Each structure stands twice: as structure tokens, then as C-alpha cells.
Amino acid sequence: MCEANVYLLDENGEASLYLDAVDKVVPQDDGKIKMENIYGERKTILAKIKYMELVDHKIFLEKTGEP
């Protein structure tokens, strides 16, 4: 399986699960990131990818503003 869990980092660098089993991550021109998981759930967030841990299947996002 190649899906990853996406986590949102808070101001203190603490991570909370945002969306699990994500298989599509699509950056948008307006600074948003669209995601879809294997269950068909979709989310969009105004954020940037802070870092990824590919072996552990984790993607960490940092919000850049309110949608």
C-alpha cells in the first residue's frame, strides 16, 4: 500500500491527524492542498507541506492561513 496519513502541525510543532489513508495530494495554484483518501473522503486546506516521512507513510502540513 502506498497511502500516507496527513498530519497538521500546530504552533508548538505538535501533530494531529488531519486525514488518514491519503493516496492523492494535489497542490493548487492558490496555496491550497487538495487531498483524497482511499475511502473517497476529500479535504482541502490552505497549507504547505512542512516535511514528509515516506518510510513511515506520514505527511506533515503547516497552515498558511484560513480558507
N, CA, C and O atoms as a Tinker XYZ file with bonds, in Angstrom:
   268  protein
     1  N      0.834000   -1.174000    0.000000    73     2
     2  CA     0.000000    0.000000    0.000000    64     1     3
     3  C      0.884000    1.245000    0.000000    63     2     4     5
     4  O      1.949000    1.264000    0.617000    81     3
     5  N      0.437000    2.262000   -0.686000    73     3     6
     6  CA     1.238000    3.474000   -0.825000    64     5     7
     7  C      0.563000    4.707000   -0.240000    63     6     8     9
     8  O      0.996000    5.829000   -0.506000    81     7
     9  N     -0.481000    4.522000    0.546000    73     7    10
    10  CA    -1.136000    5.691000    1.108000    64     9    11
    11  C     -0.385000    6.166000    2.355000    63    10    12    13
    12  O      0.399000    5.429000    2.953000    81    11
    13  N     -0.652000    7.424000    2.725000    73    11    14
    14  CA     0.004000    8.028000    3.881000    64    13    15
    15  C     -1.039000    8.724000    4.740000    63    14    16    17
    16  O     -2.114000    9.083000    4.260000    81    15
    17  N     -0.717000    8.911000    5.997000    73    15    18
    18  CA    -1.547000    9.716000    6.879000    64    17    19
    19  C     -1.028000   11.147000    6.840000    63    18    20    21
    20  O      0.181000   11.378000    6.836000    81    19
    21  N     -1.948000   12.103000    6.810000    73    19    22
    22  CA    -1.586000   13.517000    6.772000    64    21    23
    23  C     -1.851000   14.109000    8.151000    63    22    24    25
    24  O     -2.927000   13.934000    8.721000    81    23
    25  N     -0.855000   14.810000    8.673000    73    23    26
    26  CA    -0.935000   15.426000    9.991000    64    25    27
    27  C     -0.811000   16.936000    9.851000    63    26    28    29
    28  O     -0.106000   17.436000    8.974000    81    27
    29  N     -1.501000   17.653000   10.725000    73    27    30
    30  CA    -1.441000   19.106000   10.760000    64    29    31
    31  C     -0.635000   19.512000   11.986000    63    30    32    33
    32  O     -0.938000   19.100000   13.105000    81    31
    33  N      0.403000   20.331000   11.762000    73    31    34
    34  CA     1.247000   20.804000   12.858000    64    33    35
    35  C      0.653000   22.075000   13.454000    63    34    36    37
    36  O      0.222000   22.966000   12.722000    81    35
    37  N      0.631000   22.159000   14.786000    73    35    38
    38  CA     0.154000   23.380000   15.430000    64    37    39
    39  C      1.329000   24.334000   15.680000    63    38    40    41
    40  O      2.450000   24.074000   15.243000    81    39
    41  N      1.061000   25.438000   16.384000    73    39    42
    42  CA     2.092000   26.458000   16.632000    64    41    43
    43  C      3.270000   25.912000   17.433000    63    42    44    45
    44  O      4.380000   26.437000   17.337000    81    43
    45  N      3.038000   24.865000   18.222000    73    43    46
    46  CA     4.092000   24.270000   19.050000    64    45    47
    47  C      4.797000   23.104000   18.367000    63    46    48    49
    48  O      5.666000   22.467000   18.961000    81    47
    49  N      4.425000   22.824000   17.124000    73    47    50
    50  CA     5.027000   21.715000   16.402000    64    49    51
    51  C      4.407000   20.368000   16.703000    63    50    52    53
    52  O      4.909000   19.337000   16.256000    81    51
    53  N      3.308000   20.365000   17.466000    73    51    54
    54  CA     2.607000   19.122000   17.778000    64    53    55
    55  C      1.732000   18.719000   16.592000    63    54    56    57
    56  O      1.071000   19.561000   15.984000    81    55
    57  N      1.735000   17.443000   16.274000    73    55    58
    58  CA     0.998000   16.940000   15.113000    64    57    59
    59  C     -0.322000   16.305000   15.530000    63    58    60    61
    60  O     -0.393000   15.578000   16.521000    81    59
    61  N     -1.368000   16.592000   14.753000    73    59    62
    62  CA    -2.654000   15.917000   14.946000    64    61    63
    63  C     -3.107000   15.379000   13.590000    63    62    64    65
    64  O     -2.896000   16.013000   12.556000    81    63
    65  N     -3.724000   14.217000   13.611000    73    63    66
    66  CA    -4.160000   13.575000   12.379000    64    65    67
    67  C     -5.195000   14.442000   11.675000    63    66    68    69
    68  O     -6.188000   14.850000   12.277000    81    67
    69  N     -4.957000   14.719000   10.397000    73    67    70
    70  CA    -5.879000   15.524000    9.599000    64    69    71
    71  C     -6.714000   14.637000    8.670000    63    70    72    73
    72  O     -7.926000   14.819000    8.549000    81    71
    73  N     -6.051000   13.675000    8.017000    73    71    74
    74  CA    -6.744000   12.752000    7.114000    64    73    75
    75  C     -5.905000   11.484000    6.995000    63    74    76    77
    76  O     -4.696000   11.549000    6.776000    81    75
    77  N     -6.554000   10.338000    7.140000    73    75    78
    78  CA    -5.821000    9.073000    7.075000    64    77    79
    79  C     -5.956000    8.416000    5.708000    63    78    80    81
    80  O     -6.875000    8.711000    4.944000    81    79
    81  N     -5.028000    7.529000    5.422000    73    79    82
    82  CA    -5.035000    6.709000    4.204000    64    81    83
    83  C     -5.152000    7.542000    2.926000    63    82    84    85
    84  O     -5.919000    7.207000    2.023000    81    83
    85  N     -4.387000    8.624000    2.863000    73    83    86
    86  CA    -4.415000    9.527000    1.706000    64    85    87
    87  C     -3.617000    8.916000    0.564000    63    86    88    89
    88  O     -2.497000    8.442000    0.752000    81    87
    89  N     -4.221000    8.935000   -0.635000    73    87    90
    90  CA    -3.495000    8.449000   -1.805000    64    89    91
    91  C     -3.332000    9.521000   -2.878000    63    90    92    93
    92  O     -2.633000    9.298000   -3.866000    81    91
    93  N     -3.969000   10.687000   -2.699000    73    91    94
    94  CA    -3.799000   11.795000   -3.651000    64    93    95
    95  C     -3.560000   13.086000   -2.887000    63    94    96    97
    96  O     -4.345000   13.454000   -2.013000    81    95
    97  N     -2.469000   13.775000   -3.221000    73    95    98
    98  CA    -2.150000   15.092000   -2.676000    64    97    99
    99  C     -1.860000   15.988000   -3.870000    63    98   100   101
   100  O     -0.910000   15.753000   -4.617000    81    99
   101  N     -2.690000   17.024000   -4.047000    73    99   102
   102  CA    -2.567000   17.878000   -5.227000    64   101   103
   103  C     -2.455000   19.340000   -4.797000    63   102   104   105
   104  O     -3.454000   19.933000   -4.387000    81   103
   105  N     -1.249000   19.941000   -4.881000    73   103   106
   106  CA    -1.102000   21.365000   -4.576000    64   105   107
   107  C     -1.840000   22.208000   -5.618000    63   106   108   109
   108  O     -1.810000   21.903000   -6.810000    81   107
   109  N     -2.498000   23.266000   -5.156000    73   107   110
   110  CA    -3.236000   24.168000   -6.032000    64   109   111
   111  C     -2.459000   25.476000   -6.198000    63   110   112   113
   112  O     -1.608000   25.806000   -5.371000    81   111
   113  N     -2.752000   26.216000   -7.264000    73   111   114
   114  CA    -2.067000   27.479000   -7.529000    64   113   115
   115  C     -2.357000   28.543000   -6.475000    63   114   116   117
   116  O     -1.568000   29.472000   -6.306000    81   115
   117  N     -3.479000   28.422000   -5.763000    73   115   118
   118  CA    -3.859000   29.426000   -4.765000    64   117   119
   119  C     -3.299000   29.136000   -3.375000    63   118   120   121
   120  O     -3.694000   29.785000   -2.405000    81   119
   121  N     -2.379000   28.165000   -3.263000    73   119   122
   122  CA    -1.758000   27.850000   -1.985000    64   121   123
   123  C     -2.474000   26.773000   -1.193000    63   122   124   125
   124  O     -2.018000   26.391000   -0.115000    81   123
   125  N     -3.578000   26.282000   -1.707000    73   123   126
   126  CA    -4.308000   25.219000   -1.031000    64   125   127
   127  C     -3.764000   23.860000   -1.464000    63   126   128   129
   128  O     -3.115000   23.731000   -2.502000    81   127
   129  N     -4.043000   22.866000   -0.654000    73   127   130
   130  CA    -3.682000   21.485000   -0.969000    64   129   131
   131  C     -4.958000   20.660000   -0.924000    63   130   132   133
   132  O     -5.668000   20.652000    0.082000    81   131
   133  N     -5.245000   19.964000   -2.020000    73   131   134
   134  CA    -6.392000   19.059000   -2.072000    64   133   135
   135  C     -5.891000   17.650000   -1.821000    63   134   136   137
   136  O     -4.843000   17.244000   -2.324000    81   135
   137  N     -6.672000   16.902000   -1.023000    73   135   138
   138  CA    -6.312000   15.525000   -0.696000    64   137   139
   139  C     -7.529000   14.627000   -0.829000    63   138   140   141
   140  O     -8.666000   15.055000   -0.630000    81   139
   141  N     -7.267000   13.383000   -1.167000    73   139   142
   142  CA    -8.328000   12.377000   -1.205000    64   141   143
   143  C     -7.763000   11.076000   -0.659000    63   142   144   145
   144  O     -6.637000   10.692000   -0.977000    81   143
   145  N     -8.562000   10.398000    0.173000    73   143   146
   146  CA    -8.081000    9.131000    0.712000    64   145   147
   147  C     -8.726000    7.945000   -0.007000    63   146   148   149
   148  O     -9.559000    8.121000   -0.896000    81   147
   149  N     -8.333000    6.751000    0.390000    73   147   150
   150  CA    -8.801000    5.544000   -0.299000    64   149   151
   151  C    -10.276000    5.268000   -0.052000    63   150   152   153
   152  O    -10.862000    4.411000   -0.713000    81   151
   153  N    -10.885000    5.982000    0.892000    73   151   154
   154  CA   -12.310000    5.823000    1.185000    64   153   155
   155  C    -13.161000    6.843000    0.434000    63   154   156   157
   156  O    -14.383000    6.859000    0.584000    81   155
   157  N    -12.524000    7.696000   -0.374000    73   155   158
   158  CA   -13.245000    8.705000   -1.139000    64   157   159
   159  C    -13.458000   10.009000   -0.400000    63   158   160   161
   160  O    -14.068000   10.928000   -0.946000    81   159
   161  N    -12.969000   10.118000    0.835000    73   159   162
   162  CA   -13.095000   11.356000    1.600000    64   161   163
   163  C    -12.122000   12.389000    1.038000    63   162   164   165
   164  O    -10.963000   12.077000    0.764000    81   163
   165  N    -12.606000   13.628000    0.867000    73   163   166
   166  CA   -11.783000   14.698000    0.295000    64   165   167
   167  C    -11.715000   15.876000    1.254000    63   166   168   169
   168  O    -12.697000   16.220000    1.911000    81   167
   169  N    -10.539000   16.486000    1.323000    73   167   170
   170  CA   -10.355000   17.694000    2.130000    64   169   171
   171  C     -9.450000   18.649000    1.370000    63   170   172   173
   172  O     -8.584000   18.238000    0.598000    81   171
   173  N     -9.676000   19.943000    1.609000    73   171   174
   174  CA    -8.833000   20.995000    1.049000    64   173   175
   175  C     -8.422000   21.902000    2.193000    63   174   176   177
   176  O     -9.244000   22.247000    3.043000    81   175
   177  N     -7.150000   22.290000    2.219000    73   175   178
   178  CA    -6.645000   23.133000    3.293000    64   177   179
   179  C     -5.647000   24.140000    2.723000    63   178   180   181
   180  O     -4.899000   23.832000    1.794000    81   179
   181  N     -5.645000   25.330000    3.285000    73   179   182
   182  CA    -4.663000   26.349000    2.931000    64   181   183
   183  C     -3.435000   26.087000    3.797000    63   182   184   185
   184  O     -3.392000   26.472000    4.966000    81   183
   185  N     -2.445000   25.430000    3.213000    73   183   186
   186  CA    -1.284000   24.975000    3.975000    64   185   187
   187  C     -0.126000   24.696000    3.032000    63   186   188   189
   188  O     -0.263000   24.727000    1.810000    81   187
   189  N      1.019000   24.422000    3.644000    73   187   190
   190  CA     2.178000   23.979000    2.864000    64   189   191
   191  C      2.683000   22.682000    3.476000    63   190   192   193
   192  O      2.478000   22.411000    4.660000    81   191
   193  N      3.343000   21.894000    2.654000    73   191   194
   194  CA     3.947000   20.663000    3.151000    64   193   195
   195  C      5.215000   21.056000    3.889000    63   194   196   197
   196  O      6.140000   21.614000    3.299000    81   195
   197  N      5.254000   20.763000    5.183000    73   195   198
   198  CA     6.411000   21.100000    6.014000    64   197   199
   199  C      7.500000   20.043000    5.844000    63   198   200   201
   200  O      8.662000   20.374000    5.608000    81   199
   201  N      7.116000   18.764000    5.964000    73   199   202
   202  CA     8.052000   17.668000    5.708000    64   201   203
   203  C      7.278000   16.365000    5.558000    63   202   204   205
   204  O      6.094000   16.285000    5.885000    81   203
   205  N      7.974000   15.344000    5.057000    73   203   206
   206  CA     7.370000   14.031000    4.855000    64   205   207
   207  C      8.297000   12.962000    5.416000    63   206   208   209
   208  O      9.520000   13.083000    5.338000    81   207
   209  N      7.717000   11.933000    5.973000    73   207   210
   210  CA     8.443000   10.744000    6.414000    64   209   211
   211  C      7.908000    9.586000    5.578000    63   210   212   213
   212  O      6.967000    8.902000    5.980000    81   211
   213  N      8.508000    9.374000    4.423000    73   211   214
   214  CA     7.954000    8.440000    3.448000    64   213   215
   215  C      7.999000    6.989000    3.906000    63   214   216   217
   216  O      7.075000    6.228000    3.621000    81   215
   217  N      9.046000    6.595000    4.605000    73   215   218
   218  CA     9.129000    5.217000    5.087000    64   217   219
   219  C      8.003000    4.941000    6.087000    63   218   220   221
   220  O      7.467000    3.834000    6.136000    81   219
   221  N      7.650000    5.955000    6.883000    73   219   222
   222  CA     6.582000    5.819000    7.879000    64   221   223
   223  C      5.213000    6.214000    7.330000    63   222   224   225
   224  O      4.220000    6.160000    8.055000    81   223
   225  N      5.150000    6.612000    6.055000    73   223   226
   226  CA     3.892000    6.983000    5.394000    64   225   227
   227  C      3.209000    8.155000    6.101000    63   226   228   229
   228  O      2.014000    8.101000    6.393000    81   227
   229  N      3.980000    9.219000    6.374000    73   227   230
   230  CA     3.450000   10.398000    7.060000    64   229   231
   231  C      3.780000   11.661000    6.275000    63   230   232   233
   232  O      4.892000   11.821000    5.770000    81   231
   233  N      2.797000   12.556000    6.180000    73   231   234
   234  CA     2.973000   13.865000    5.559000    64   233   235
   235  C      2.549000   14.898000    6.593000    63   234   236   237
   236  O      1.471000   14.790000    7.177000    81   235
   237  N      3.396000   15.899000    6.820000    73   235   238
   238  CA     3.119000   16.921000    7.820000    64   237   239
   239  C      2.875000   18.260000    7.137000    63   238   240   241
   240  O      3.683000   18.715000    6.327000    81   239
   241  N      1.740000   18.889000    7.478000    73   239   242
   242  CA     1.353000   20.171000    6.899000    64   241   243
   243  C      1.423000   21.269000    7.945000    63   242   244   245
   244  O      1.271000   21.029000    9.143000    81   243
   245  N      1.661000   22.491000    7.455000    73   243   246
   246  CA     1.624000   23.684000    8.290000    64   245   247
   247  C      0.639000   24.652000    7.656000    63   246   248   249
   248  O      0.786000   25.013000    6.488000    81   247
   249  N     -0.372000   25.079000    8.421000    73   247   250
   250  CA    -1.369000   26.010000    7.891000    64   249   251
   251  C     -0.699000   27.331000    7.524000    63   250   252   253
   252  O      0.199000   27.804000    8.221000    81   251
   253  N     -1.154000   27.916000    6.415000    73   251   254
   254  CA    -0.629000   29.212000    5.986000    64   253   255
   255  C     -1.696000   30.292000    6.058000    63   254   256   257
   256  O     -1.429000   31.442000    5.710000    81   255
   257  N     -2.887000   29.947000    6.499000    73   255   258
   258  CA    -3.980000   30.901000    6.619000    64   257   259
   259  C     -5.297000   30.171000    6.746000    63   258   260   261
   260  O     -5.342000   28.941000    6.751000    81   259
   261  N     -6.362000   30.933000    6.847000    73   259   262
   262  CA    -7.709000   30.361000    6.915000    64   261   263
   263  C     -8.291000   30.289000    5.511000    63   262   264   265
   264  O     -8.060000   31.186000    4.700000    81   263
   265  N     -9.051000   29.221000    5.209000    73   263   266
   266  CA    -9.628000   29.085000    3.859000    64   265   267
   267  C    -10.639000   30.157000    3.529000    63   266   268
   268  O    -11.199000   30.162000    2.433000    81   267
